[in-house]
Amino acid sequence: MSLPFEIRCRRASTLEQGQEREIIIARNGRPAAKLVPMDTVLAGKRIGVAKGKFKVPDSIDAHNDELAHLFLGGQS
């Protein structure tokens, strides 16, 4: 027997808000799974993390036409 949608949503909401630490999911009256909140770690700075770590050669665009031809399968 599955729970009605609104009850499932309310249970998930209480878990997200930290009001419950775990929810036991049962199948045929026997525990089948445990739903627990994930520990969230805030993402650090990502943009610009490699700045100054490598040098882009001046000739980086020298083969753009050839690469476009390869990616387009010869339909340039």
C-alpha atoms as an extended CHARMM CRD file, in Angstrom:
* protein
*
        76  EXT
         1         1  MET       CA              0.0000000000        0.0000000000        0.0000000000  PROA      1               0.0000000000
         2         2  SER       CA              1.5110000000        3.3380000000       -0.9710000000  PROA      2               0.0000000000
         3         3  LEU       CA              0.9790000000        6.5750000000        0.8690000000  PROA      3               0.0000000000
         4         4  PRO       CA             -1.1300000000        9.3110000000       -0.7060000000  PROA      4               0.0000000000
         5         5  PHE       CA              0.8800000000       11.9280000000       -2.6100000000  PROA      5               0.0000000000
         6         6  GLU       CA              0.2470000000       14.7460000000       -0.1010000000  PROA      6               0.0000000000
         7         7  ILE       CA              1.5280000000       12.6480000000        2.7950000000  PROA      7               0.0000000000
         8         8  ARG       CA              4.6630000000       11.6970000000        0.8590000000  PROA      8               0.0000000000
         9         9  CYS       CA              5.3070000000       15.3840000000        0.0950000000  PROA      9               0.0000000000
        10        10  ARG       CA              4.7460000000       16.4180000000        3.7010000000  PROA      10              0.0000000000
        11        11  ARG       CA              7.1060000000       13.6840000000        4.9460000000  PROA      11              0.0000000000
        12        12  ALA       CA              9.8210000000       14.7250000000        2.4830000000  PROA      12              0.0000000000
        13        13  SER       CA              9.3500000000       18.3650000000        3.5070000000  PROA      13              0.0000000000
        14        14  THR       CA              9.8120000000       17.5880000000        7.2130000000  PROA      14              0.0000000000
        15        15  LEU       CA             12.9600000000       15.6560000000        6.3830000000  PROA      15              0.0000000000
        16        16  GLU       CA             14.3400000000       18.5700000000        4.3410000000  PROA      16              0.0000000000
        17        17  GLN       CA             13.5740000000       21.0180000000        7.1370000000  PROA      17              0.0000000000
        18        18  GLY       CA             15.4910000000       18.8880000000        9.6210000000  PROA      18              0.0000000000
        19        19  GLN       CA             12.4500000000       18.0030000000       11.7230000000  PROA      19              0.0000000000
        20        20  GLU       CA             13.1330000000       14.3020000000       11.1600000000  PROA      20              0.0000000000
        21        21  ARG       CA             16.5240000000       12.6540000000       10.7930000000  PROA      21              0.0000000000
        22        22  GLU       CA             15.3290000000        9.5560000000        8.9420000000  PROA      22              0.0000000000
        23        23  ILE       CA             12.2720000000        7.9550000000        7.4070000000  PROA      23              0.0000000000
        24        24  ILE       CA             11.9450000000        4.1810000000        7.2340000000  PROA      24              0.0000000000
        25        25  ILE       CA             10.2870000000        2.9000000000        4.0570000000  PROA      25              0.0000000000
        26        26  ALA       CA              8.5700000000       -0.4430000000        4.4430000000  PROA      26              0.0000000000
        27        27  ARG       CA              7.4240000000       -3.0280000000        1.9450000000  PROA      27              0.0000000000
        28        28  ASN       CA              4.8300000000       -5.5710000000        3.0850000000  PROA      28              0.0000000000
        29        29  GLY       CA              5.2900000000       -4.3670000000        6.6540000000  PROA      29              0.0000000000
        30        30  ARG       CA              9.0480000000       -4.9910000000        6.6850000000  PROA      30              0.0000000000
        31        31  PRO       CA             11.6870000000       -2.2310000000        6.5910000000  PROA      31              0.0000000000
        32        32  ALA       CA             13.0850000000       -1.9820000000        3.0490000000  PROA      32              0.0000000000
        33        33  ALA       CA             14.9570000000        1.3320000000        2.9900000000  PROA      33              0.0000000000
        34        34  LYS       CA             15.9720000000        4.2680000000        5.1280000000  PROA      34              0.0000000000
        35        35  LEU       CA             15.6650000000        7.8270000000        3.8050000000  PROA      35              0.0000000000
        36        36  VAL       CA             18.1210000000       10.1950000000        5.4560000000  PROA      36              0.0000000000
        37        37  PRO       CA             19.0960000000       13.7850000000        4.6420000000  PROA      37              0.0000000000
        38        38  MET       CA             22.3250000000       14.3140000000        2.7620000000  PROA      38              0.0000000000
        39        39  ASP       CA             24.9790000000       16.4290000000        4.3910000000  PROA      39              0.0000000000
        40        40  THR       CA             25.2520000000       19.4170000000        2.1370000000  PROA      40              0.0000000000
        41        41  VAL       CA             28.5520000000       21.1050000000        1.5160000000  PROA      41              0.0000000000
        42        42  LEU       CA             28.4780000000       24.5070000000       -0.0630000000  PROA      42              0.0000000000
        43        43  ALA       CA             30.3180000000       24.6720000000       -3.3450000000  PROA      43              0.0000000000
        44        44  GLY       CA             33.3940000000       26.8080000000       -3.2410000000  PROA      44              0.0000000000
        45        45  LYS       CA             34.5570000000       29.2710000000       -5.8120000000  PROA      45              0.0000000000
        46        46  ARG       CA             34.6260000000       27.6030000000       -9.2410000000  PROA      46              0.0000000000
        47        47  ILE       CA             34.9210000000       30.3920000000      -11.7930000000  PROA      47              0.0000000000
        48        48  GLY       CA             38.4990000000       31.4510000000      -12.2690000000  PROA      48              0.0000000000
        49        49  VAL       CA             40.0790000000       28.7130000000      -10.1550000000  PROA      49              0.0000000000
        50        50  ALA       CA             42.6330000000       27.9410000000      -12.8980000000  PROA      50              0.0000000000
        51        51  LYS       CA             43.5340000000       31.5800000000      -13.5690000000  PROA      51              0.0000000000
        52        52  GLY       CA             47.2930000000       31.8580000000      -13.9060000000  PROA      52              0.0000000000
        53        53  LYS       CA             47.7940000000       28.0700000000      -13.7480000000  PROA      53              0.0000000000
        54        54  PHE       CA             48.5870000000       27.6030000000      -17.4410000000  PROA      54              0.0000000000
        55        55  LYS       CA             49.4700000000       29.6510000000      -20.4920000000  PROA      55              0.0000000000
        56        56  VAL       CA             47.1990000000       29.7180000000      -23.5320000000  PROA      56              0.0000000000
        57        57  PRO       CA             49.3550000000       29.7370000000      -26.6650000000  PROA      57              0.0000000000
        58        58  ASP       CA             48.8690000000       32.5410000000      -29.1800000000  PROA      58              0.0000000000
        59        59  SER       CA             48.1830000000       29.9130000000      -31.8750000000  PROA      59              0.0000000000
        60        60  ILE       CA             45.1590000000       28.4370000000      -30.0520000000  PROA      60              0.0000000000
        61        61  ASP       CA             42.8040000000       29.4280000000      -32.8730000000  PROA      61              0.0000000000
        62        62  ALA       CA             45.0790000000       28.2800000000      -35.7080000000  PROA      62              0.0000000000
        63        63  HSD       CA             43.1440000000       25.0520000000      -36.3980000000  PROA      63              0.0000000000
        64        64  ASN       CA             39.5440000000       26.2410000000      -35.9020000000  PROA      64              0.0000000000
        65        65  ASP       CA             38.5620000000       25.6630000000      -39.5480000000  PROA      65              0.0000000000
        66        66  GLU       CA             39.9840000000       22.1330000000      -39.5210000000  PROA      66              0.0000000000
        67        67  LEU       CA             38.2320000000       21.2720000000      -36.2580000000  PROA      67              0.0000000000
        68        68  ALA       CA             34.9210000000       22.6510000000      -37.4960000000  PROA      68              0.0000000000
        69        69  HSD       CA             35.2650000000       20.4930000000      -40.5980000000  PROA      69              0.0000000000
        70        70  LEU       CA             35.9220000000       17.4010000000      -38.4450000000  PROA      70              0.0000000000
        71        71  PHE       CA             33.0060000000       18.0880000000      -36.0980000000  PROA      71              0.0000000000
        72        72  LEU       CA             30.6070000000       18.7140000000      -38.9470000000  PROA      72              0.0000000000
        73        73  GLY       CA             31.6210000000       15.4850000000      -40.6470000000  PROA      73              0.0000000000
        74        74  GLY       CA             32.9680000000       17.2410000000      -43.7200000000  PROA      74              0.0000000000
        75        75  GLN       CA             29.9030000000       19.4670000000      -44.1470000000  PROA      75              0.0000000000
        76        76  SER       CA             31.5000000000       22.8670000000      -43.7220000000  PROA      76              0.0000000000
